[in-house]
Every structure is written in structure tokens, then in C-alpha cells.
Amino acid sequence: MDPRRRVPRTDTLLADPRLAGAVRRLGRALVKQAVGEAQERARRGEIRPEQVADAAVAALPEHPAGLRPVVNATGVLLHTNLGRAPLSAAAVAAIAAAAGPTDVEFDLATGARARRGRSALAALAAAVPQAEAVHLVNNNAAALVLVATALAAGREIVLSRGEMVEIGDGFRIPELLRSTGARLREVGTTNRTRLADYADAIGPDTGFVLKVHPSNFRIEGFTGAVDVAELAGIGVPVVVDIGSGLLAPEPLLPGEPDAATTLRAGADLVTASGDKLLGGPQAGLLLGRRDLVERCRRHPLARALRVDKLTLAAVEATLRGPATPTFEALHARPGELLARARAVARTLAAAGIDAHAVPSQATVGGGGAPGVTLPSAAVSLPGHLAAALRTGTPPVVGRLADGRLLLDLRAVPPEQDDLIVAAVAAQARRDGPPVAG
Ligand SMILES: *Cc1c(COP(=O)(O)O)cnc(C)c1O
């Protein structure tokens, strides 16, 4: 009989307990799709009819969401394309706990409505005592939009030409600010701006002076910018976009601004991202003078930019909980990274794979500290493995250098070393038997 006739029917396959369980976990549509594809493979003769159920089970996704967890072996700590900061286990647990009904806006003691996200806001306020008030929005771009709208719509924002920054993927801060209806008053030049340039531009129409941290580039040579401390007291609010979300100075990144120091220097408002060096979820932080934060918070636009309970839970756990994976990666010791790379390479080499440990250079990434390199260590592999590892399970993303694939371990938590070993070994097995042995 034609084996194509023997391909099991969909109903029969869906009665398989493994697939029936998957329907409860993943939903009917995804399971039917996996079943349909496995039937198709059998009709093409790629698998035998008896293998259809197994093939469908093997092809089922882990979750009904398309996002796949990836091992970040790029050596870029905050890789925007890989979702920036990985959350701590504490933050993940807080998200899971907040997923159902929570007291996000409810006082359990009185049964009355309460301030939304008050404990996350209290954690942020406690982390930066220099701020009179704090607020959270969706991301730093949202924080800037809210500040520009609430404090400068129809008026002017004074900004240095040296700080007209494009953050990435065509996202330009000046365009974002103009979209709010504020006018930009550009002062100074690309390389030098003086206090007098700001002072000359300030008038009755000024909403605020904005300083933007050049978080993804550096200009060198004949340069000059005006410090926050010099601008403080210029007569209008001074708003500083510090970018990376460091709340206090980080000795390893002396060039990176932090919220506490910037406020102490006299900034009236600071904006920052939650998912860069702060190591939390995507969020926008607004910290500073109480009257200005209140104007932002009470503006109608604030409602459109507000964060959900999952973000509030993750921000609070990031602030109150143990050191974040981003902090751990930043502070990993080069000697320990090299020892890990050697151990991974040794295991792979013992399986006949061309692997060895090499010193490497990691970076913070688009999230901050341009020009800073962090000494690191990598497992060097044949370059042709790059695509296979990227499309494997879990995907492992490294970087190519001189025809070799480097898996840099600085952004990889130590507990993922075994995943890397397994992924590379599985790939090498697929490529054929090892040459040696
Ligand atoms: C990253 C960055 C932004 C954008 O932050 P998002 O949280 O991604 O919206 C804005 N300004 C600066 C200086 C940045 O570094």
C-alpha cells in the first residue's frame, strides 16, 4: 500500500496523550500546525507514518510565544537586539507573582484605592535619596516625551548641538522632542558648547535646558561641554537624560553618569532607562524636583505612558533584590572568565571539536560606556558553526573574528556554560563524526 495512505489522521494524532497535553499547554492552533507539518513530511516520504506523532511532539515549541531565549555569547553586555538587560531570578519571580490579581492599586488594609505601584516607587526613591520625587514610564524615550510635553509643549527646549543624539535604529532624540510640539533651540557647535551659549538662548519662551548623555559615541580632541553643575541655577529647569540608568557611581565605568551624582550637581530632573546598566526591565525613570515630577505625573499623557504591574514588580525586585545579571557580568573577573572558557574548550576538545580558550574584549554595548572595553575570555570555534548555533536550541549567538566563532563568556551567566557545551557538541555531532578518535 502507498505509505502516504497510512499517514495517521489529525484526530488520531491529537488523541496522543503527549499532543493532547500540548493542546492544554500551547493551544490547539500551534499543536495542529505541528501535526500538519509532520503529516506533510510523511507524505513527502521524509519520515515513516509511524513517526508522525513523535515528529509533531519534537517540533512543538516550548511556549506559545515566538520569543526564544538566547545565550548571549556576543561579549556585548547590553545587546539591544537581544533584549538588553537580562532580568534577575528575583525579578522573574516577581513578574510571575504579579501576573494574577495583585494589590497594584489597592490598599489591602483599608480596602480603598491606593497609589499605583507605590512600593516600586518607594524602592526607587529609597535608592536615590537625592530625588524629591520619582515616576516610572515605559522607557526613557517615554520619559523624555512626557517631560517635553509637560514642561515645554509650544515652548523651547535648549539643547547643545553636541548632544543631538541618535540612539539607534533611526531613533533621534531631537525628532522625538519635536514630535511633542516643543521647539528645539540648538546652541553651541558639535564639538564645543559654552555656558554663555545656553545663557544667551534662555528667555521667556524656554521650557527647560536639556542635557543628553552621548551614550553610544565619543567625541575627542578640541571639545568642550558644560557641566550640570555650571548649568544649575541658570534660571530654568535643567533636565538631564543620563541614558544608562546607573543610580550611583560605578567605579568600573568612571565616564558613565549616575542619577545621584547628577541630581547632587544640581539637575532638576533626571531621565534614564530601566533595562541598561540598572539591569531591570524596559522602563523609563524620572527623578528629581517634586513640582516637576508632579507636573509630569499629572499630565494626561502620563496615562498613555504608564507601566504595567509586571514592570512595576520587576523594577522593584531589581532595586531591592540581589545583584543583577548585568552587574555580575560587568564585575566578572577576567581570570575566572578565562578559567570557564578553558573548561568549556577542554570538554569540547575531548569530544574531538576544534575548540580553545582565547582572551577577548567585551563591551557594555549601546546601553552605555562607549569606548570602554572589558577584558574577557572566549571559546574559539570553527567559524562555520556560527549559523548552526544561532539556529539551534537554545540559540547561541557569538561573534565572528578572523574566520573563527568566538563565544565570549562575560555576558553569559556561569550556569549557562553547560548549555554552550551541549549546544556545540550537538552541532558538531550533526556535522559528522569527529575527525580524531
Ligand atoms: C538608550 C537611551 C535612550 C533611549 O532609552 P529607551 O529606554 O530605549 O527609550 C535615550 N537617551 C539616552 C542618552 C540613551 O542612552
The ligand as an SDF file (V2000), in Angstrom:
LIG
                    3D

 15 15  0  0  0  0  0  0  0  0999 V2000
   19.1660   54.4440   25.4500 C   0  0  0  0  0  0  0  0  0  0  0  0
   18.9770   55.8990   25.5550 C   0  0  0  0  0  0  0  0  0  0  0  0
   17.7170   56.4760   25.3260 C   0  0  0  0  0  0  0  0  0  0  0  0
   16.5270   55.6530   24.9570 C   0  0  0  0  0  0  0  0  0  0  0  0
   16.1410   54.8950   26.0370 O   0  0  0  0  0  0  0  0  0  0  0  0
   14.9530   53.8090   25.9250 P   0  0  0  0  0  0  0  0  0  0  0  0
   14.7880   53.3350   27.3310 O   0  0  0  0  0  0  0  0  0  0  0  0
   15.4300   52.7780   24.9780 O   0  0  0  0  0  0  0  0  0  0  0  0
   13.7670   54.5320   25.4090 O   0  0  0  0  0  0  0  0  0  0  0  0
   17.5990   57.8360   25.4550 C   0  0  0  0  0  0  0  0  0  0  0  0
   18.6640   58.6120   25.7750 N   0  0  0  0  0  0  0  0  0  0  0  0
   19.8850   58.1010   26.0100 C   0  0  0  0  0  0  0  0  0  0  0  0
   21.0110   59.0030   26.3570 C   0  0  0  0  0  0  0  0  0  0  0  0
   20.0860   56.7250   25.9070 C   0  0  0  0  0  0  0  0  0  0  0  0
   21.2940   56.2160   26.1360 O   0  0  0  0  0  0  0  0  0  0  0  0
  1  2  1  0
  2  3  1  0
  2 14  2  0
  3  4  1  0
  3 10  2  0
  4  5  1  0
  5  6  1  0
  6  7  2  0
  6  8  1  0
  6  9  1  0
 10 11  1  0
 11 12  2  0
 12 13  1  0
 12 14  1  0
 14 15  1  0
M  END
$$$$
